[in-house]
Every structure is written in structure tokens, then in C-alpha cells.
Amino acid sequence: MVYVCRKEHFNAAHKLYNPNWSEEKNREMFGPCANHNWHGHNFVLTVYVKGVPHPETGFVIDLKVLSKLINELVIEKLDHKNLNMDVDFMIGKMASCEILVMEIWKILAPAISAAAPNAQLHKLVLDETPRNFVEYYGE
């Protein structure tokens, strides 16, 4: 099994806020991340694809194809957007990194399998800051 990885970057704003809670409870739980006027991050998304290299190309997946999928299906929808208000697949959901990475998985997993039948999405890593990141394996 070979693991192929691709990093992409996007900038986005969001707010962590539960509308069922009071302002005080939101501030207590989310601190400055509940800022009424949003806050932003320079995100890094790392996509890990696993598979057996194709005997004719030597590729698990063509990295140009993988880059195009990530950019067209995910990055273009997220970059310079408000995750709470502008991103169709995040409307009505908490805009935490945990939820965001799960939603990205739902988009990329079938697209990768369709593009390279011998490959499958293995893991996503979403860095929110240099010290804070989440990993998701589709489970």
C-alpha cells in the first residue's frame, strides 16, 4: 500500500456559536472564537490517498487530478469565505474544524474513488493554526 499526499491552503472566517445558548454561555465555551464579528484562519488541508500503484503509470492517483479535485470541489468553495454563511455544505452546522473536516470527507471520498478506482481516501488533516489541527479517517 502506498500513501500519496497533497497539501492545499485556504483562508476563511468563521464563528463558533451555539444559537440555543446565551451569549454568556457561548463566550464561556468558545471564548474569542465566538466573536460576534467572526475571526479568520489560514487553513492547510492535507489529503492522504492510499492504494496500489497502477502498473502502467506507477501512480496511485495522478497528483494533477487529485489537486484539481481538491481545488474544484473544496478549496474554491472555502477560500476567502465565511464558513458559517457562504459555504453550502456548512449551512446550519457548527463551523468547527471537526465538523468541517467530516464534511470535506463526504465530498472528496467518492470523487477520489471515481477518479482512480485503485485508490481511496485514507485521511484528512486540517490545520487551523500551526498548533491546532484535526485528523479524520472517515470513521
LUMMI-193015 format. One record per residue: x, y, z of N, C-alpha, C in turn; residue number from 1; residue in one letter. Coordinates in steps of 0.1 Angstrom, whole numbers, padded with zeros to 4 digits. Example, Ala and Ser with C-alpha at 12.3 -4.5 7.8 and 13.67 -1.06 7.14 Angstrom:
! LUMMI-193015
atom n.x: 0132; n.y: -0057; n.z: 0078; ca.x: 0123; ca.y: -0045; ca.z: 0078; c.x: 0132; c.y: -0033; c.z: 0078; num: 1; residu: A .
atom n.x: 0128; n.y: -0022; n.z: 0071; ca.x: 0137; ca.y: -0011; ca.z: 0071; c.x: 0129; c.y: 0000; c.z: 0079; num: 2; residu: S .
This chain:
! LUMMI-193015
atom n.x: 0008; n.y: -0012; n.z: 0000; ca.x: 0000; ca.y: 0000; ca.z: 0000; c.x: 0009; c.y: 0012; c.z: 0000; num: 1; residu: M .
atom n.x: 0006; n.y: 0022; n.z: -0009; ca.x: 0013; ca.y: 0034; ca.z: -0010; c.x: 0004; c.y: 0046; c.z: -0006; num: 2; residu: V .
atom n.x: 0009; n.y: 0056; n.z: 0001; ca.x: 0001; ca.y: 0067; ca.z: 0005; c.x: 0006; c.y: 0080; c.z: -0002; num: 3; residu: Y .
atom n.x: -0003; n.y: 0086; n.z: -0010; ca.x: 0000; ca.y: 0098; ca.z: -0017; c.x: -0006; c.y: 0110; c.z: -0010; num: 4; residu: V .
atom n.x: 0001; n.y: 0121; n.z: -0008; ca.x: -0004; ca.y: 0132; ca.z: 0000; c.x: -0003; c.y: 0145; c.z: -0008; num: 5; residu: C .
atom n.x: -0013; n.y: 0153; n.z: -0006; ca.x: -0014; ca.y: 0166; ca.z: -0013; c.x: -0019; c.y: 0177; c.z: -0003; num: 6; residu: R .
atom n.x: -0011; n.y: 0188; n.z: -0002; ca.x: -0015; ca.y: 0199; ca.z: 0007; c.x: -0021; c.y: 0210; c.z: -0002; num: 7; residu: K .
atom n.x: -0031; n.y: 0216; n.z: 0004; ca.x: -0037; ca.y: 0228; ca.z: -0002; c.x: -0040; c.y: 0238; c.z: 0009; num: 8; residu: E .
atom n.x: -0041; n.y: 0251; n.z: 0005; ca.x: -0043; ca.y: 0261; ca.z: 0015; c.x: -0056; c.y: 0269; c.z: 0012; num: 9; residu: H .
atom n.x: -0062; n.y: 0274; n.z: 0022; ca.x: -0073; ca.y: 0283; ca.z: 0020; c.x: -0075; c.y: 0292; c.z: 0033; num: 10; residu: F .
atom n.x: -0080; n.y: 0304; n.z: 0030; ca.x: -0083; ca.y: 0314; ca.z: 0041; c.x: -0098; c.y: 0315; c.z: 0043; num: 11; residu: N .
atom n.x: -0102; n.y: 0315; n.z: 0055; ca.x: -0116; ca.y: 0315; ca.z: 0058; c.x: -0119; c.y: 0321; c.z: 0071; num: 12; residu: A .
atom n.x: -0131; n.y: 0327; n.z: 0073; ca.x: -0136; ca.y: 0332; ca.z: 0086; c.x: -0147; c.y: 0323; c.z: 0091; num: 13; residu: A .
atom n.x: -0148; n.y: 0323; n.z: 0104; ca.x: -0159; ca.y: 0315; ca.z: 0110; c.x: -0162; c.y: 0320; c.z: 0124; num: 14; residu: H .
atom n.x: -0172; n.y: 0315; n.z: 0130; ca.x: -0176; ca.y: 0318; ca.z: 0144; c.x: -0181; c.y: 0306; c.z: 0150; num: 15; residu: K .
atom n.x: -0176; n.y: 0302; n.z: 0162; ca.x: -0181; ca.y: 0291; ca.z: 0169; c.x: -0192; c.y: 0297; c.z: 0179; num: 16; residu: L .
atom n.x: -0204; n.y: 0292; n.z: 0176; ca.x: -0215; ca.y: 0298; ca.z: 0184; c.x: -0227; c.y: 0289; c.z: 0183; num: 17; residu: Y .
atom n.x: -0233; n.y: 0286; n.z: 0194; ca.x: -0245; ca.y: 0277; ca.z: 0195; c.x: -0257; c.y: 0287; c.z: 0197; num: 18; residu: N .
atom n.x: -0266; n.y: 0288; n.z: 0187; ca.x: -0277; ca.y: 0297; ca.z: 0189; c.x: -0287; c.y: 0293; c.z: 0200; num: 19; residu: P .
atom n.x: -0286; n.y: 0281; n.z: 0205; ca.x: -0295; ca.y: 0277; ca.z: 0216; c.x: -0290; c.y: 0281; c.z: 0229; num: 20; residu: N .
atom n.x: -0278; n.y: 0287; n.z: 0230; ca.x: -0272; ca.y: 0291; ca.z: 0242; c.x: -0272; c.y: 0306; c.z: 0243; num: 21; residu: W .
atom n.x: -0270; n.y: 0311; n.z: 0256; ca.x: -0269; ca.y: 0325; ca.z: 0258; c.x: -0256; c.y: 0330; c.z: 0253; num: 22; residu: S .
atom n.x: -0255; n.y: 0344; n.z: 0252; ca.x: -0242; ca.y: 0350; ca.z: 0248; c.x: -0231; c.y: 0346; c.z: 0258; num: 23; residu: E .
atom n.x: -0235; n.y: 0346; n.z: 0271; ca.x: -0226; ca.y: 0343; ca.z: 0282; c.x: -0220; c.y: 0329; c.z: 0281; num: 24; residu: E .
atom n.x: -0230; n.y: 0319; n.z: 0278; ca.x: -0225; ca.y: 0305; ca.z: 0277; c.x: -0216; c.y: 0303; c.z: 0265; num: 25; residu: K .
atom n.x: -0220; n.y: 0310; n.z: 0254; ca.x: -0211; ca.y: 0309; ca.z: 0242; c.x: -0197; c.y: 0315; c.z: 0245; num: 26; residu: N .
atom n.x: -0197; n.y: 0326; n.z: 0251; ca.x: -0184; ca.y: 0332; ca.z: 0254; c.x: -0176; c.y: 0323; c.z: 0264; num: 27; residu: R .
atom n.x: -0183; n.y: 0317; n.z: 0273; ca.x: -0176; ca.y: 0308; ca.z: 0283; c.x: -0171; c.y: 0296; c.z: 0276; num: 28; residu: E .
atom n.x: -0178; n.y: 0290; n.z: 0267; ca.x: -0174; ca.y: 0278; ca.z: 0260; c.x: -0164; c.y: 0281; c.z: 0249; num: 29; residu: M .
atom n.x: -0166; n.y: 0291; n.z: 0240; ca.x: -0158; ca.y: 0293; ca.z: 0228; c.x: -0148; c.y: 0304; c.z: 0229; num: 30; residu: F .
atom n.x: -0149; n.y: 0312; n.z: 0240; ca.x: -0140; ca.y: 0324; ca.z: 0241; c.x: -0140; c.y: 0333; c.z: 0229; num: 31; residu: G .
atom n.x: -0128; n.y: 0338; n.z: 0225; ca.x: -0128; ca.y: 0347; ca.z: 0214; c.x: -0133; c.y: 0341; c.z: 0201; num: 32; residu: P .
atom n.x: -0134; n.y: 0328; n.z: 0200; ca.x: -0139; ca.y: 0322; ca.z: 0188; c.x: -0154; c.y: 0324; c.z: 0186; num: 33; residu: C .
atom n.x: -0161; n.y: 0329; n.z: 0196; ca.x: -0175; ca.y: 0333; ca.z: 0195; c.x: -0176; c.y: 0348; c.z: 0192; num: 34; residu: A .
atom n.x: -0166; n.y: 0354; n.z: 0188; ca.x: -0166; ca.y: 0368; ca.z: 0185; c.x: -0178; c.y: 0371; c.z: 0175; num: 35; residu: N .
atom n.x: -0186; n.y: 0381; n.z: 0179; ca.x: -0198; ca.y: 0385; ca.z: 0171; c.x: -0194; c.y: 0388; c.z: 0157; num: 36; residu: H .
atom n.x: -0183; n.y: 0394; n.z: 0154; ca.x: -0179; ca.y: 0398; ca.z: 0141; c.x: -0169; c.y: 0388; c.z: 0134; num: 37; residu: N .
atom n.x: -0169; n.y: 0375; n.z: 0138; ca.x: -0161; ca.y: 0365; ca.z: 0132; c.x: -0146; c.y: 0366; c.z: 0135; num: 38; residu: W .
atom n.x: -0139; n.y: 0356; n.z: 0131; ca.x: -0124; ca.y: 0356; ca.z: 0131; c.x: -0120; c.y: 0347; c.z: 0120; num: 39; residu: H .
atom n.x: -0107; n.y: 0348; n.z: 0116; ca.x: -0102; ca.y: 0340; ca.z: 0105; c.x: -0090; c.y: 0332; c.z: 0107; num: 40; residu: G .
atom n.x: -0087; n.y: 0323; n.z: 0098; ca.x: -0076; ca.y: 0314; ca.z: 0098; c.x: -0070; c.y: 0312; c.z: 0084; num: 41; residu: H .
atom n.x: -0057; n.y: 0309; n.z: 0084; ca.x: -0050; ca.y: 0304; ca.z: 0072; c.x: -0050; c.y: 0289; c.z: 0074; num: 42; residu: N .
atom n.x: -0059; n.y: 0282; n.z: 0068; ca.x: -0060; ca.y: 0268; ca.z: 0069; c.x: -0051; c.y: 0260; c.z: 0059; num: 43; residu: F .
atom n.x: -0047; n.y: 0248; n.z: 0064; ca.x: -0039; ca.y: 0239; ca.z: 0055; c.x: -0047; c.y: 0226; c.z: 0055; num: 44; residu: V .
atom n.x: -0051; n.y: 0221; n.z: 0043; ca.x: -0057; ca.y: 0208; ca.z: 0042; c.x: -0048; c.y: 0198; c.z: 0036; num: 45; residu: L .
atom n.x: -0045; n.y: 0187; n.z: 0043; ca.x: -0036; ca.y: 0177; ca.z: 0037; c.x: -0045; c.y: 0165; c.z: 0034; num: 46; residu: T .
atom n.x: -0045; n.y: 0160; n.z: 0022; ca.x: -0053; ca.y: 0149; ca.z: 0018; c.x: -0044; c.y: 0137; c.z: 0015; num: 47; residu: V .
atom n.x: -0047; n.y: 0126; n.z: 0022; ca.x: -0039; ca.y: 0113; ca.z: 0021; c.x: -0048; c.y: 0103; c.z: 0013; num: 48; residu: Y .
atom n.x: -0042; n.y: 0098; n.z: 0002; ca.x: -0049; ca.y: 0088; ca.z: -0006; c.x: -0040; c.y: 0076; c.z: -0006; num: 49; residu: V .
atom n.x: -0047; n.y: 0064; n.z: -0004; ca.x: -0039; ca.y: 0051; ca.z: -0004; c.x: -0044; c.y: 0042; c.z: -0015; num: 50; residu: K .
atom n.x: -0034; n.y: 0034; n.z: -0019; ca.x: -0037; ca.y: 0024; ca.z: -0030; c.x: -0025; c.y: 0017; c.z: -0035; num: 51; residu: G .
atom n.x: -0027; n.y: 0009; n.z: -0045; ca.x: -0016; ca.y: 0002; ca.z: -0051; c.x: -0013; c.y: 0010; c.z: -0065; num: 52; residu: V .
atom n.x: -0001; n.y: 0013; n.z: -0067; ca.x: 0003; ca.y: 0020; ca.z: -0080; c.x: -0002; c.y: 0012; c.z: -0092; num: 53; residu: P .
atom n.x: -0008; n.y: 0019; n.z: -0102; ca.x: -0013; ca.y: 0013; ca.z: -0114; c.x: 0000; c.y: 0008; c.z: -0122; num: 54; residu: H .
atom n.x: -0001; n.y: -0004; n.z: -0127; ca.x: 0011; ca.y: -0010; ca.z: -0134; c.x: 0016; c.y: -0002; c.z: -0146; num: 55; residu: P .
atom n.x: 0007; n.y: 0005; n.z: -0153; ca.x: 0011; ca.y: 0013; ca.z: -0165; c.x: 0016; c.y: 0027; c.z: -0162; num: 56; residu: E .
atom n.x: 0011; n.y: 0033; n.z: -0151; ca.x: 0015; ca.y: 0047; ca.z: -0148; c.x: 0024; c.y: 0048; c.z: -0136; num: 57; residu: T .
atom n.x: 0024; n.y: 0038; n.z: -0127; ca.x: 0031; ca.y: 0039; ca.z: -0115; c.x: 0024; c.y: 0048; c.z: -0105; num: 58; residu: G .
atom n.x: 0013; n.y: 0053; n.z: -0107; ca.x: 0006; ca.y: 0062; ca.z: -0099; c.x: -0005; c.y: 0055; c.z: -0091; num: 59; residu: F .
atom n.x: -0007; n.y: 0059; n.z: -0078; ca.x: -0019; ca.y: 0055; ca.z: -0070; c.x: -0030; c.y: 0064; c.z: -0076; num: 60; residu: V .
atom n.x: -0027; n.y: 0077; n.z: -0077; ca.x: -0036; ca.y: 0087; ca.z: -0083; c.x: -0027; c.y: 0097; c.z: -0089; num: 61; residu: I .
atom n.x: -0030; n.y: 0102; n.z: -0101; ca.x: -0023; ca.y: 0113; ca.z: -0107; c.x: -0024; c.y: 0126; c.z: -0098; num: 62; residu: D .
atom n.x: -0013; n.y: 0131; n.z: -0094; ca.x: -0014; ca.y: 0143; ca.z: -0085; c.x: -0020; c.y: 0155; c.z: -0091; num: 63; residu: L .
atom n.x: -0019; n.y: 0156; n.z: -0104; ca.x: -0027; ca.y: 0167; ca.z: -0111; c.x: -0042; c.y: 0165; c.z: -0109; num: 64; residu: K .
atom n.x: -0046; n.y: 0153; n.z: -0111; ca.x: -0060; ca.y: 0150; ca.z: -0109; c.x: -0065; c.y: 0152; c.z: -0095; num: 65; residu: V .
atom n.x: -0057; n.y: 0148; n.z: -0085; ca.x: -0060; ca.y: 0150; ca.z: -0071; c.x: -0061; c.y: 0165; c.z: -0068; num: 66; residu: L .
atom n.x: -0051; n.y: 0172; n.z: -0072; ca.x: -0051; ca.y: 0187; ca.z: -0070; c.x: -0064; c.y: 0193; c.z: -0076; num: 67; residu: S .
atom n.x: -0067; n.y: 0189; n.z: -0088; ca.x: -0079; ca.y: 0195; ca.z: -0094; c.x: -0092; c.y: 0192; c.z: -0087; num: 68; residu: K .
atom n.x: -0093; n.y: 0179; n.z: -0082; ca.x: -0105; ca.y: 0176; ca.z: -0074; c.x: -0106; c.y: 0184; c.z: -0061; num: 69; residu: L .
atom n.x: -0095; n.y: 0185; n.z: -0054; ca.x: -0095; ca.y: 0192; ca.z: -0041; c.x: -0098; c.y: 0206; c.z: -0044; num: 70; residu: I .
atom n.x: -0092; n.y: 0212; n.z: -0054; ca.x: -0095; ca.y: 0227; ca.z: -0056; c.x: -0109; c.y: 0229; c.z: -0061; num: 71; residu: N .
atom n.x: -0113; n.y: 0222; n.z: -0071; ca.x: -0127; ca.y: 0224; ca.z: -0076; c.x: -0138; c.y: 0221; c.z: -0067; num: 72; residu: E .
atom n.x: -0136; n.y: 0210; n.z: -0059; ca.x: -0147; ca.y: 0205; ca.z: -0051; c.x: -0147; c.y: 0211; c.z: -0037; num: 73; residu: L .
atom n.x: -0135; n.y: 0216; n.z: -0032; ca.x: -0134; ca.y: 0220; ca.z: -0018; c.x: -0129; c.y: 0234; c.z: -0017; num: 74; residu: V .
atom n.x: -0116; n.y: 0236; n.z: -0021; ca.x: -0109; ca.y: 0249; ca.z: -0019; c.x: -0117; c.y: 0261; c.z: -0025; num: 75; residu: I .
atom n.x: -0122; n.y: 0260; n.z: -0037; ca.x: -0129; ca.y: 0271; ca.z: -0043; c.x: -0142; c.y: 0274; c.z: -0036; num: 76; residu: E .
atom n.x: -0148; n.y: 0265; n.z: -0028; ca.x: -0159; ca.y: 0268; ca.z: -0020; c.x: -0156; c.y: 0274; c.z: -0007; num: 77; residu: K .
atom n.x: -0144; n.y: 0272; n.z: -0002; ca.x: -0140; ca.y: 0276; ca.z: 0011; c.x: -0131; c.y: 0289; c.z: 0012; num: 78; residu: L .
atom n.x: -0123; n.y: 0291; n.z: 0001; ca.x: -0113; ca.y: 0301; ca.z: 0002; c.x: -0119; c.y: 0315; c.z: 0002; num: 79; residu: D .
atom n.x: -0115; n.y: 0323; n.z: 0011; ca.x: -0120; ca.y: 0337; ca.z: 0013; c.x: -0135; c.y: 0337; c.z: 0015; num: 80; residu: H .
atom n.x: -0140; n.y: 0328; n.z: 0022; ca.x: -0154; ca.y: 0327; ca.z: 0025; c.x: -0156; c.y: 0327; c.z: 0040; num: 81; residu: K .
atom n.x: -0169; n.y: 0329; n.z: 0044; ca.x: -0173; ca.y: 0328; ca.z: 0058; c.x: -0179; c.y: 0314; c.z: 0059; num: 82; residu: N .
atom n.x: -0173; n.y: 0305; n.z: 0067; ca.x: -0178; ca.y: 0291; ca.z: 0067; c.x: -0192; c.y: 0290; c.z: 0072; num: 83; residu: L .
atom n.x: -0196; n.y: 0299; n.z: 0081; ca.x: -0210; ca.y: 0299; ca.z: 0087; c.x: -0220; c.y: 0303; c.z: 0077; num: 84; residu: N .
atom n.x: -0217; n.y: 0312; n.z: 0068; ca.x: -0227; ca.y: 0319; ca.z: 0059; c.x: -0226; c.y: 0316; c.z: 0044; num: 85; residu: M .
atom n.x: -0214; n.y: 0313; n.z: 0039; ca.x: -0211; ca.y: 0313; ca.z: 0025; c.x: -0209; c.y: 0299; c.z: 0019; num: 86; residu: D .
atom n.x: -0207; n.y: 0289; n.z: 0027; ca.x: -0204; ca.y: 0276; ca.z: 0022; c.x: -0216; c.y: 0266; c.z: 0023; num: 87; residu: V .
atom n.x: -0221; n.y: 0262; n.z: 0012; ca.x: -0233; ca.y: 0255; ca.z: 0011; c.x: -0233; c.y: 0242; c.z: 0020; num: 88; residu: D .
atom n.x: -0222; n.y: 0235; n.z: 0020; ca.x: -0222; ca.y: 0223; ca.z: 0028; c.x: -0220; c.y: 0225; c.z: 0043; num: 89; residu: F .
atom n.x: -0219; n.y: 0237; n.z: 0047; ca.x: -0217; ca.y: 0240; ca.z: 0062; c.x: -0229; c.y: 0248; c.z: 0067; num: 90; residu: M .
atom n.x: -0239; n.y: 0252; n.z: 0059; ca.x: -0250; ca.y: 0259; ca.z: 0064; c.x: -0258; c.y: 0251; c.z: 0074; num: 91; residu: I .
atom n.x: -0260; n.y: 0257; n.z: 0086; ca.x: -0268; ca.y: 0250; ca.z: 0096; c.x: -0260; c.y: 0241; c.z: 0105; num: 92; residu: G .
atom n.x: -0246; n.y: 0241; n.z: 0103; ca.x: -0238; ca.y: 0232; ca.z: 0111; c.x: -0228; c.y: 0241; c.z: 0119; num: 93; residu: K .
atom n.x: -0223; n.y: 0235; n.z: 0130; ca.x: -0213; ca.y: 0242; ca.z: 0137; c.x: -0200; c.y: 0243; c.z: 0129; num: 94; residu: M .
atom n.x: -0194; n.y: 0254; n.z: 0128; ca.x: -0183; ca.y: 0256; ca.z: 0119; c.x: -0170; c.y: 0253; c.z: 0126; num: 95; residu: A .
atom n.x: -0169; n.y: 0242; n.z: 0133; ca.x: -0157; ca.y: 0238; ca.z: 0140; c.x: -0149; c.y: 0230; c.z: 0130; num: 96; residu: S .
atom n.x: -0136; n.y: 0229; n.z: 0132; ca.x: -0127; ca.y: 0221; ca.z: 0123; c.x: -0131; c.y: 0207; c.z: 0123; num: 97; residu: C .
atom n.x: -0137; n.y: 0201; n.z: 0134; ca.x: -0141; ca.y: 0187; ca.z: 0134; c.x: -0152; c.y: 0185; c.z: 0124; num: 98; residu: E .
atom n.x: -0162; n.y: 0194; n.z: 0124; ca.x: -0173; ca.y: 0192; ca.z: 0115; c.x: -0169; c.y: 0195; c.z: 0101; num: 99; residu: I .
atom n.x: -0161; n.y: 0206; n.z: 0099; ca.x: -0156; ca.y: 0209; ca.z: 0086; c.x: -0149; c.y: 0198; c.z: 0079; num: 100; residu: L .
atom n.x: -0140; n.y: 0191; n.z: 0086; ca.x: -0132; ca.y: 0180; ca.z: 0080; c.x: -0141; c.y: 0168; c.z: 0077; num: 101; residu: V .
atom n.x: -0151; n.y: 0166; n.z: 0085; ca.x: -0160; ca.y: 0155; ca.z: 0082; c.x: -0168; c.y: 0158; c.z: 0069; num: 102; residu: M .
atom n.x: -0172; n.y: 0170; n.z: 0067; ca.x: -0180; ca.y: 0174; ca.z: 0055; c.x: -0171; c.y: 0174; c.z: 0043; num: 103; residu: E .
atom n.x: -0158; n.y: 0178; n.z: 0044; ca.x: -0149; ca.y: 0177; ca.z: 0033; c.x: -0147; c.y: 0162; c.z: 0029; num: 104; residu: I .
atom n.x: -0146; n.y: 0153; n.z: 0038; ca.x: -0145; ca.y: 0139; ca.z: 0035; c.x: -0157; c.y: 0134; c.z: 0027; num: 105; residu: W .
atom n.x: -0169; n.y: 0138; n.z: 0030; ca.x: -0181; ca.y: 0134; ca.z: 0023; c.x: -0180; c.y: 0138; c.z: 0008; num: 106; residu: K .
atom n.x: -0173; n.y: 0149; n.z: 0005; ca.x: -0172; ca.y: 0154; ca.z: -0008; c.x: -0161; c.y: 0147; c.z: -0016; num: 107; residu: I .
atom n.x: -0149; n.y: 0145; n.z: -0009; ca.x: -0137; ca.y: 0140; ca.z: -0016; c.x: -0137; c.y: 0125; c.z: -0017; num: 108; residu: L .
atom n.x: -0142; n.y: 0118; n.z: -0008; ca.x: -0140; ca.y: 0103; ca.z: -0008; c.x: -0146; c.y: 0097; c.z: -0021; num: 109; residu: A .
atom n.x: -0159; n.y: 0100; n.z: -0024; ca.x: -0164; ca.y: 0094; ca.z: -0037; c.x: -0157; c.y: 0099; c.z: -0049; num: 110; residu: P .
atom n.x: -0153; n.y: 0112; n.z: -0049; ca.x: -0147; ca.y: 0118; ca.z: -0061; c.x: -0133; c.y: 0111; c.z: -0064; num: 111; residu: A .
atom n.x: -0126; n.y: 0109; n.z: -0053; ca.x: -0113; ca.y: 0102; ca.z: -0055; c.x: -0114; c.y: 0088; c.z: -0060; num: 112; residu: I .
atom n.x: -0124; n.y: 0081; n.z: -0054; ca.x: -0126; ca.y: 0067; ca.z: -0059; c.x: -0130; c.y: 0066; c.z: -0073; num: 113; residu: S .
atom n.x: -0138; n.y: 0076; n.z: -0077; ca.x: -0143; ca.y: 0076; ca.z: -0091; c.x: -0131; c.y: 0080; c.z: -0101; num: 114; residu: A .
atom n.x: -0122; n.y: 0089; n.z: -0096; ca.x: -0111; ca.y: 0093; ca.z: -0105; c.x: -0100; c.y: 0083; c.z: -0106; num: 115; residu: A .
atom n.x: -0098; n.y: 0075; n.z: -0096; ca.x: -0088; ca.y: 0065; ca.z: -0096; c.x: -0093; c.y: 0052; c.z: -0088; num: 116; residu: A .
atom n.x: -0099; n.y: 0043; n.z: -0096; ca.x: -0105; ca.y: 0031; ca.z: -0090; c.x: -0096; c.y: 0023; c.z: -0080; num: 117; residu: P .
atom n.x: -0083; n.y: 0024; n.z: -0082; ca.x: -0074; ca.y: 0016; ca.z: -0073; c.x: -0070; c.y: 0024; c.z: -0061; num: 118; residu: N .
atom n.x: -0076; n.y: 0036; n.z: -0059; ca.x: -0073; ca.y: 0045; ca.z: -0048; c.x: -0085; c.y: 0048; c.z: -0039; num: 119; residu: A .
atom n.x: -0082; n.y: 0051; n.z: -0027; ca.x: -0093; ca.y: 0056; ca.z: -0018; c.x: -0087; c.y: 0066; c.z: -0008; num: 120; residu: Q .
atom n.x: -0096; n.y: 0075; n.z: -0004; ca.x: -0092; ca.y: 0085; ca.z: 0006; c.x: -0089; c.y: 0078; c.z: 0019; num: 121; residu: L .
atom n.x: -0077; n.y: 0081; n.z: 0025; ca.x: -0073; ca.y: 0074; ca.z: 0037; c.x: -0074; c.y: 0083; c.z: 0049; num: 122; residu: H .
atom n.x: -0070; n.y: 0096; n.z: 0048; ca.x: -0070; ca.y: 0105; ca.z: 0059; c.x: -0070; c.y: 0119; c.z: 0054; num: 123; residu: K .
atom n.x: -0077; n.y: 0128; n.z: 0062; ca.x: -0076; ca.y: 0142; ca.z: 0060; c.x: -0070; c.y: 0149; c.z: 0073; num: 124; residu: L .
atom n.x: -0062; n.y: 0158; n.z: 0071; ca.x: -0056; ca.y: 0166; ca.z: 0082; c.x: -0060; c.y: 0181; c.z: 0079; num: 125; residu: V .
atom n.x: -0066; n.y: 0188; n.z: 0088; ca.x: -0070; ca.y: 0202; ca.z: 0086; c.x: -0063; c.y: 0210; c.z: 0098; num: 126; residu: L .
atom n.x: -0053; n.y: 0218; n.z: 0093; ca.x: -0046; ca.y: 0226; ca.z: 0103; c.x: -0053; c.y: 0240; c.z: 0103; num: 127; residu: D .
atom n.x: -0058; n.y: 0244; n.z: 0115; ca.x: -0064; ca.y: 0257; ca.z: 0117; c.x: -0054; c.y: 0267; c.z: 0121; num: 128; residu: E .
atom n.x: -0044; n.y: 0263; n.z: 0129; ca.x: -0032; ca.y: 0271; ca.z: 0132; c.x: -0020; c.y: 0262; c.z: 0132; num: 129; residu: T .
atom n.x: -0008; n.y: 0268; n.z: 0134; ca.x: 0004; ca.y: 0259; ca.z: 0134; c.x: 0003; c.y: 0249; c.z: 0146; num: 130; residu: P .
atom n.x: -0005; n.y: 0252; n.z: 0156; ca.x: -0005; ca.y: 0243; ca.z: 0168; c.x: -0018; c.y: 0235; c.z: 0169; num: 131; residu: R .
atom n.x: -0028; n.y: 0239; n.z: 0162; ca.x: -0042; ca.y: 0232; ca.z: 0163; c.x: -0046; c.y: 0226; c.z: 0150; num: 132; residu: N .
atom n.x: -0048; n.y: 0213; n.z: 0150; ca.x: -0053; ca.y: 0206; ca.z: 0138; c.x: -0061; c.y: 0194; c.z: 0142; num: 133; residu: F .
atom n.x: -0069; n.y: 0189; n.z: 0132; ca.x: -0077; ca.y: 0177; ca.z: 0134; c.x: -0073; c.y: 0167; c.z: 0123; num: 134; residu: V .
atom n.x: -0075; n.y: 0155; n.z: 0126; ca.x: -0073; ca.y: 0144; ca.z: 0117; c.x: -0086; c.y: 0136; c.z: 0116; num: 135; residu: E .
atom n.x: -0089; n.y: 0131; n.z: 0104; ca.x: -0102; ca.y: 0124; ca.z: 0102; c.x: -0099; c.y: 0112; c.z: 0092; num: 136; residu: Y .
atom n.x: -0104; n.y: 0100; n.z: 0096; ca.x: -0102; ca.y: 0088; ca.z: 0088; c.x: -0115; c.y: 0083; c.z: 0082; num: 137; residu: Y .
atom n.x: -0126; n.y: 0091; n.z: 0082; ca.x: -0138; ca.y: 0087; ca.z: 0076; c.x: -0146; c.y: 0078; c.z: 0085; num: 138; residu: G .
atom n.x: -0143; n.y: 0077; n.z: 0098; ca.x: -0150; ca.y: 0068; ca.z: 0107; c.x: -0161; c.y: 0075; c.z: 0115; num: 139; residu: E .
